[in-house]
Structures are given as C-alpha cells and as structure tokens.
Amino acid sequence: MSDSRTRMQSASSSEKVTLLLVVTGATLICGLPLLLLFKTGLTDTTGLNVGPLLEALQNRSVKRALWHSIESSFLSALAATVLGTVLALLIGLTNIRAKGLLVFLILLPMMIPPHVTAIAWIQALGPASPVLRWLGLAPELGSTHPLYSREGLVLLLTLQHSPLVFLLTRAALRSFPRELSDAARISGAGAFTMLRRITLPLLGPALLAGFALAFVAALGNFGINALIGIPARYTTLPVLVWRRLASFGPDILPNVAVISVILAFVAFTAILLQSLLQRRMRASLIGLPQDPLAISLGRKRPYIEAVIWLLVASVLLLPAASLLATSLVRTYGLPLSLDTLTLENFVEVLWRQTVTLRAFANSTFVAAAAAVLIAGTSLLLGYFLSHRHRAHRRWAEFALTQTEIAFAVPGLVMSIAFILAFIRPLPLVNVSLYGSLWIILLAYLSVFLAVGLKPVAAAFLQMDGSLEDAAKVSGAGFFRRITRVFAPLTAPSAASGAILVFLTAYNEVTVSALLWSTGNETIGTTIFNYEDGGYTTLAAAMSAVVVAATVLIMLAMNVLAKRVPAGTIPWKD
C-alpha cells in the first residue's frame, strides 16, 4: 500500500515538473519574443510611450504601406471567401464526381510556398512565358507584365488563400445535422431556397472565420507581396520591414519593431472582430453530424464539373507547366524546343551550386528537427489539455493560447521578435543565436507548434479516461503511461501533424527571410534570392523540385488517412 502511494506521489510530481517545463518552454519561444517586440515598439526609458508609433503612422511610406496591406488583404480575403465557399458548396452538397481528387487538387496550392506560386505565375503570364510563346498568346516583348499591379497581387493572394476558406467551409458543412436539410426538403424548399434560408446563415461563423484567416494570411504574406508588389511599386508592410532591415541592418531594429507592432495590431484587430461577430452569429445545432447531402445537379452536372475542372487546371497546370518549361531552357525568354531543352539548371541546383545544396541540407535539418520536437511537445501538451485536474488544464491552455497567438501573428513580425530576443548573447553561456541556424529552428518551433498540436489534441479528446485509470491501477507511473499507452495511440495523429509541420517549414520564406545569413540559407530564401537576383531559370528549377517534393509528401500523408482521427488529413474525410 505504501509502495503504491509512493508511486502515485512520484507520478504526480513528475507530471508537475513536466507541465512546468512545457509551459515554460512555450512561454520562452512564443510569448517572450512578442513581449520584447511590444516593449521595444511601445516603451522607452520613461515607460509607456506611443510617440514612435504615432510618428511612424505619420510617415508617408508607412501610411502608404499600411493602406496597401489592408486594401490587398481585404480584397483578396473577400474574393477568396467567395471562391472557396462556392467550391465547398458544390463539392460538399452536390453529386459531383471524383470529389476526393478534386479536394486534393483544390488544397494543393495552399501547400505550395507563396514565393513559388508568385514565380510560377510570373513565368506563366509574362512576355517571356515559354508556354504562352509556344501557343502564340504571349504579350509583346518589352510590355508591362500583367501581374505587376494591385489587381495581380490580389489575384495571386486569392488563389493562395481560397483553399483555406474551402477547408473551413467544407468542415462546417460536414458538421451540419442531416435533419435540417431533410426538414427543409420535406417542407417543399428547393435547393436555392434551402441554401439561402438555412445553409448560408448557419455557415456564417465559418465564413467569417475563413475571411479572417485569409485576411491575416494575406497580411503577413511575404513572397507574393515582394515578388509582385516591388515591381508594381505597391509596397506592403512586410516588404517595407524587409527592405529597411536589409538596407540598414540591425541598427534600425527599433524602427522596424514599431512597424511590426502596427502589423501585429492590424492582425489582432481582425481576429478580435472575427471573434466578436462570431459570438453574435452563433447558432446552436441539435442532432448529430452526418454525411452531407448529394443534391442531384441533373443535366447541369457535366457543365458544372467542366467549369470546376477547368478552374483547377488553370490554377495548377498553367503555372506548373510554365515553371517546368522555364527550368528546362538555357536562358529565360527562350522558347521551349528540342534545341533549347536542357537539364543543366537541375544539375546546377542539385549538384554544383554549394548554396543550393546547403539550403536543401539546412531546410531538411531545421524542418525535420522542428517536426520531431513539435510532435513530442504536442504529445505532452495534448495530454495536459485533456487532464482531469482543472489546474493542469488551465496551465496547458495558457501555453496553448501563446502558441495560437504566435501562429496567428504574421511570420515577419515573429522574425523581428526573435531578432530582438536573441540578438544579444544568451545569459550564462554567452552565446548569440542571431545569424545562426538555431534561431531559425526556434522560430519554426514557435510559429508551427499550433499546427502540430491540433491533431494530437483532437486525438486525446477522443480517448476514454478509463485508459489512464487502468494504467494507474496497474502501477504505471507518468512517463510509463505516456510512453506505453498514450504515445502509441496518438502516434498517427502526431505523425500527421509532424508531416504538416515539416511540409510547411521546409518550404517557408516569410519567417526565415530576416533570420537567414550566409551559410544558413533555407530553400525558401535561396529561391527568393535567385529570382530577385535575376537567375530565373535556377529559381524555376529549384521551385520545380520543391513542388514535386510537396506533392510527394502530401501523397505520403494519404497513407496515414485510415490510422488517424477523421479530419486530421485536411483533404480526407
């Protein structure tokens, strides 16, 4: 009896120490950098001082960049909400065929890095486009690129973020009780009446969440804003921060910290408004979610399917073909033919260029390390989020809130926050992480922890509490319960989350754009630098490799689909 009590007390102390370590770690990498950012931007030696903030808002370039950010984010979020919702309604509520493949293809652009998307579309629609020149449809040489404008920027942001809205809307449709639609149809309501009177009003909170998510994603998007906005002279706040820091170095940190605070405020305001409006629009649903409707489209089905497939093909095939064609010619602008066809660009980026080889190695290391560490942290944090002790749950929820804030804040803002946090040598060890690969790894852990945590937390919530009771009765301590009971049960969800983290971190450029240095390049920064420096064919070859790797990883995630909770793999039911 005393031995059992001792084991129980030991397990309790182990849990407390583990919880303390997890919460402290989340605070150090998620909460502390943001606190330092706001401290730098809003305080001085006398305390709170909004003078620099007001001064920045009076600056002409900052005001113009702020307006451009809000304008492009709002317009693209609105367009993405419309496009994503229409696609979700058609695929989720009608008898369209090949839904699984369509969902996979619609979500694919969301997984492609934004800077790769921008490069692909620049090469697809420009005067030097190999595909358009081959078809005889290319604009005249020397003419302005059609994408170098506000409208072109909004278009690419729309295509990049409409899958986010599609994903949220489709998930909301699947949570509707079937009784609602059955009652409406029994009452004689047609498809459009049911859509207008029942479906769209109940989708209100999901549509609002999708709009807010697309707005915040566009607000912090760096790749598209830089590659399209700079030639169009349409500068947004992320690009303004990058240009100032790249031009003047760390000495201008207080200035860019103030601009980053402005960007964070806009993001927080959008999230807050979404939360307030969702509470007012919320409706209680009675009944269990069931398979969605499959409304017959009748004779219109082939035409609607043709439109959807044409849209998917134009969004995926034209830029992909242009990207591949550009990577297969010796010089950008040459038409693709047997005489100009070459694999030299792939040989250059995969074997000869030390910077690209180093970038592939660096990105593989930091993305894999972030995925593994996040999977382990998610296992522990997910356990405490479903813990029976209220105090443990509250501390875990405190850590969860910090991870969600770090994920919601634009990536470039988190980059500035990490520079402020780690530009000085660490206490005790006197080692500076600034300019090293480790600061990028820490930033990835902070920004992407919420991505890996969600599927694991969902898996824990589905478990019966009797599992832990049985393990405790058998004398299993805390770490034995974690390793022998919960880790095997949550392994598929943790693996799914880890793959998503790896895929996102492997391709990203927004977070690392300000954190990389010579010798610590990532794939995203190398592709961006190639395109920015005029090495278009090398940027295309490296981008083609990244797209191929992305598709292969997404296909690999399908293998996990039957072993993880429903909804863990975004495009699988």
N, C-alpha and C positions, 0 to 999 in steps of 0.2 A: 504493500500500500504506500509506504513512504517512498519507495523507488519510483512508483508511478507518479506520485505527487511531484517528486524532484524533476522527472522528465517533463511534466506539464509546465512547471515553472521555467525550466530551461527553454522549452519551446516558446513560451510567452516572451521571455527576454530576447530570444533570437528574432522573433517577429518584430519586436520594438526596435531593435538595432537595425534590422534590415529596412524597416519602414523609414527610420530616421535617415539612413544612408540614401535611400531612393528619393525621398522628399528633398534632402539637402542637395543631391546631385541635380535634380530638376530645377531647383531654385538657382543654383550656380550657373547653369548653362542656358536657362530660359529667362528667369526673372531678373537676375543681377545685371546682365548686359543691357537690358531695356531700361532698368532703373538708372544706370550710369548715363545712358543716352539722354533720358529726360532731365537728369541732373545737369548735364553739360549744356543742354539746349535751353533750360528754363531757370537756371540759378547762376549766381556768381558769389563772390566772397561775402556779400551782404545778405544773401538768402535768395528767396524767390525773385526773379527778375525777368519779366516778359518783354523787356526792351529790345533785345536782339531778335525776338520772334516778331514783334511789330515792325522792327526795322527791315527784316527780311521780307515781310509781306508788302512793304512799300517799294521794294526793289523791282524794277521793271522786268528783269529777266525771270525772277522768281514768280511774280504775278502771272506773267505770260505762261510759264511752265506749269504753274498750278492750274490755270484755266484749261490749258491743253490736256492735262492729266484728267481733270474732272469731265471735260467735254468728251474726249475719246473713250474714257471708261464708261460713261453713262450711255453714249450712243451704241457702243459695241455690246454692252450688257443688255440693253433693250433689244437689239437685233438678235443676240444670242438667245435671249429668253423666248422670243417669238419662234425662231428656227428650232431650238431644242424642244420646245413644247409641242409644236406641230408634229415633229418626228416621233416624239414619245407617244402622242395620242394615236397616230396612225399605226405605229408598231405595237403599242400596248393594248389597243381596243378593237382592232380590226382583224380580218382574216388574211392579212398579207403573209405571203410565204417566205421561207428562209429567214425567219426572224432572228435566230441565233447568229447567223453570219452577218446580217445587217447590223445588229447591235455591236458586234465585234468591230466591224469596219467603221461605224459611226464614232465609237470611242477611241479608235486608233489615233486620230490627230491630237487628242488630249495627252497621249503618251509621248508624242514626238516633241523634242525640245523646241521652244518658240523660235530661237535663232535659226534652227534648221528649217522650220516652217517658212520663216522670212526669206532665207537664202533660196529655198526651192521655188517659192512664188516669184521672187525677183528674177530668177533664171527662166521661169516658165513664161512670163508675160513681157519680158523686156525685148528691146530691138535685137539683141544678140541671142535670143532663145533658140537653141538648136531645133526643138520640136516645131515651134511656130515658123521658123525659116524653112524647115523641111516641108511644112504644109502650105507655105506661101502666105501666111497670115501674120507674120511678124511686123511690128511697127517699123517705120523707116529708121535707118541707122542715124544716130545723132539726135533723135527725137527724145523728149522727156519720158522717162519711164512712167507708165500709167499708175503704178502703185505709190510713187513718191508724192503723196498728198495726204491730207487728213482723211479723205474717204478711203484711200488704200490702206492706211493704218487701221481704221475702224473695221474694214473688211477682214483683214487678217486676224485681228483680235476677236472678231465674231466667230470666224471659223475655228480658232484655237479654243474658245471657251464655250461654244454652244454644246459640246459633249457634256460639260459639267451640268448644264441645265437639263439636258436629256436624261442624264443619270439620275438626278434628284426627282424629276417629274415621273420617270418610269417607276422608280421605287415607291413613290407616293401612290401611283395608280395600283400597284400590286398590294398595297395595304388597305385598299377600299373593301368593305364588306360587299359581297355579291348581292345581298338583299336590296341594296339601294337601287341598283340598276334594274333588278328584276321587278321591283315595285313600280318603277317608272315605266317600264315597258308594258306591264300588265295594265297600267292606267292609260295606255294608248300613246305615250310620249314617243316621238320619233328620235332618231339618233342625234339630230342637231338640237332638238329641244332638251334632251337629256344632257347633252354636252353643255348647253348654255345655262340651264337651270340647276343642274346637280354637280356635274363633274368639275367644271371650271371654278365655281365658288368653293368647292371643297379642296381644290388644288391650290387655292390662294396662298396659303402659307408656304407650300413647296415652291411655287412660282416666285414668291418674294425671296425665299432663301436662295433660289437659283440665280435670281437677278443680283442679289447682294454678293454672292460668291463670284459671279462673273465680273462684277464691278471691281471688287477688291483684287481679283486675279489680274485684271487689265491694268489696274492702278499700279501694281508692283511689277508688271511685266517689263523686262529689260531688253531682251533680244529683239522683239518686234519693234518696240519703241525706238531702239537705237538704229537698227539697220534700215528701217523705213523712215523714221522721224528725222534723223540727222540729214539725209539728202533732201528731204522735203522741207527742211527748216521749220519743223514742227516739234520743238523740244518739249519733253515732259519732265516731271520732277526726277524720276530715276535717272534719266540721261543727264540732266543738269548736275546731279550729285556726282555721277561717274566722271563727267568731263572736268569738273572742278577739282576733284581729288586726283584724277590722272594728271592734270596740268600743274597743280601746286603742291601735291604730296601731303603728308600728314600734318604739315603746318596749318592747313586750312580746316582741320578737323572740327573746331568749334563752329565754323560757318556751315559746313555740311551737316553737322549734328542738328542745327536749328532747322535746316531744310528737311532733314529726315523726320524731325518731330512733326513738322507740318504734314508730311506724307502719312505719318502714323495717325495723326488726328483725323485726317480725312477717312482713313480706313476704319478707325474705331467708330467714327460718326455713322458710317454706312452700316456697320454691324449693329450698332445700338438702335438705329432707326428700324432696321430689319427686325430686331428682337421685339421692339415696342409694337410695331404694326402686326407682327405675327400673333402676339397675345390678343390683340383685338379681333383678329380674323379667325382665331382658333375655333374649331367646331368639334364637339365630341361625337365619335362614331360608335355605334352599337353593333356588335357582331364581329365574327372572326374574318380576317382577310382570306380571300380565296382566289383561285385563278381568275385573271381578268377576262373581260368579255372578248369575243371574237366576232364583232359585228360584220355581217356579210356586206362586202362592197359591190356585189353583183357584177354587172358588166363593166363597171368602172375599175375593177381591181387591176387588170393588166396595165391600164393607163397610169394609175397611181403608182403601181410598182415601177413602171418605166421611169417616172419622174424621180422617184426616190433613188433608184439605181443610177440614173444619170447624174443626180446631185452628188452621190457618194463617189462615183467615178471621176467627176470633175474635180472634186476636192482632193482625191487621193492620186489618181493616175496622172493627171497633167503635171503637177509639181514633181511627183516621183520620177516620171519619165524625163522631165527636163533636168532634174538633179543628176540622174544617171547619165543622160546624154552629155551634160557638161563635164562630168567626171571622166568621160571616155574620149574627149578630144584634147589635142595638144595645147591649144590656146583658146581661151574663152572668146566666142564670137564665130569660130569656125563651124560650118555645118557638119553634122554627123554623117559620115560616109565611110566606105571601106578604106579610102585613102587617109582619112583623118583619125580613124579608130585606133586607140591605143590604151594600154593598161598601165602606162608609165605613172600616171597620177596615183593609182592604188599602190604600185610598187614604192613610190616616193614616200607616201604617208605611212605605209605599213612596215617598211624595211629600212629606208635610207635616212629619213628625217629623224634626228635624235629627239627633237622637241615633240613630235607626234608620238613616238614610241614612249617617251617619258610621260606624256599626257595620258596615254592609254594605261600605263602602269599606275600612275598616280590616281586616276579616276577609279580604276578597278580596286585599288587598295582602300581608298577612303570610302567608296560606296559599299564595298563588302564589309569593312570594319564597322561602318555606321549601321548596316543592316543587322549584323550579328549582335552588336551591343544593344541596339534598339529592341531586337527580339527578346534578349534576356531581361532588359529593363521592363519591357511590356508584360512579360510573364509575372514579374514581381508586383508591378503596379496594378495589373489587372486583378491579381489575387486580392490585394488590399481594397480595391474598388468594390469588390463583392463581399467584403468581410462582414461578419455579423456584428463586430464591435463598432458602434457608431463613431467613436473617436478615431479609429483606424481609417474608416471610410472618409471621414472629414479631412484628415491629413492627405489621404490619397487624392481626394477631389481637389484639394488645394494645389497639389502637384499637377493634376490633370488640367486645371484651369490655366496654369502657366504654360503648359505645352500647347494648348489650343491657341493662346494669345500669340505665342512665338510662331505658330503655323499661319495664323491669320495676318500677322504684320507682314508687309511687303519684304521680300527677301533682301533687297538692297538696304532697307532700314536695319535689319538684323546684322548685315555686314558691317555697317557703321558702328552698331552697338558692340560688336565683337572686337573691332579695332580699338574702340575706346577702352574696353575691358582688358585687353591683352597686349596693348602696345608697350606697356611698361613691363619690366621683368617680374615674374611671379615672386611673391614673398617667400622667404626661407630658401628656396632653391636658386633664386636669382637667374632664372632662365626666361627669355622672352619668346612667346609663341608667335608673335607678329612676324609675318613673312615666311612662316613655315607651313608644312602640310598639316600640322596638328591643329592649327586654328581653323582650317577648312573642315577637318573632321569634327571638331567641337561644334562648329556652326551647323553642320549637317545633322548632328545629334539633336541640337536644339530645334531646328526647323522641321525635321521629319519625324520626330518622336511621336507626334499625334497620328501620323499616317500608319505607323506600325502598331500603335496601341489599340486603335479602334477594333480591328478584327479579333484581337486577343481578349479585349474587354467584353465583346459580344459573346465569345465562347464561354467565358467564366459565368456570365449572367444566365446561360442556358444550363449550367450544371446544378445538380441536386446537392443540397447541403449535407445530405447523409453520407456522401463520399468522404468528406473530411471527418465526419463523426466516426465513421468506421475505421479510418486511418488512425485517429487519436485513440480509440478504444484498443486498437492493436499495438499501441505504444509507439507509433511513428512520431518522431519529432518534426519540427517545422521544415527543415531542409529535406528530410526524407519524404515528407508529404509533397513538397514541391517537385522533387526530382523523380519520385516513383509514381505519383498519382496525377498531379496537375500538368506537369511538363509533357508527358506522353499524350494526354487528352487535348491539350491546346497546341501541340506541335504543328498540325496542319495550318491552323489559323496564324500561328507565329511565323511559319514559313511563308504563307501568303503575304502577310504584312511585310516580312523581310524582303521578299521579291519586289513588292511595290516600292519600298524604300530604296533598294538597290537601283531599280529602274529609274526612279525619279532623280536620285543623287548622281547616278552615272552620267546623265545627260544634261544636268542643270548648268546654267551660266549666271543666273541672277545673284545667287549667294556668293559664288566664288569670283565674280567679276572684279571686286575690290580687294579680295583677300589673297589672290594668287601672286606669286613672284617668280622670277627666273629660277628654274629648277623645280618649281612646284606648280607647273601648269596643269590644268584639267582639260578634258576633252572639249567641254563647252567653251572655255576661254580660248583654246587653240583654234577651234573652228571660227569663232568670232574674230580673232586676230588675223587669221588668214583672209577672211572676207573683207575685213576693214583695211587690210594692207594691200588689197588688190590681187591676191593669189586665189582667184576664184575657182580654178579647176581643182586645186588642192583642197579648198574648203568643200567643194562638191563631193570629192572622193571620200573625204573623212565623214561628211554628213551621210553619204550613202551607206557607209559601214555602220554608223550609229543607228540609222533607220532599220537596217537588216537585223542588227542585234536587238533592237527594241521589239520587233515583230517576233523574233525567236523566243525572247523572254516571255512575251505575252502568250505565245502558244504553249510554252512550258507551264505557265500558270493554269492552263486548262487541265493539265494532268491532276492538279490538286482539287479540281472543282467538286469531285464526289466525296472528298475527305474533309471538307471544311464546312462550317455552317453556311446555310443559304444566304446569299448576298455578299459573301466575303470576296468572291471574284466578281468585279463590277459588271462584266458582260455575261455572266452565267446566272441562271435562276436557281 
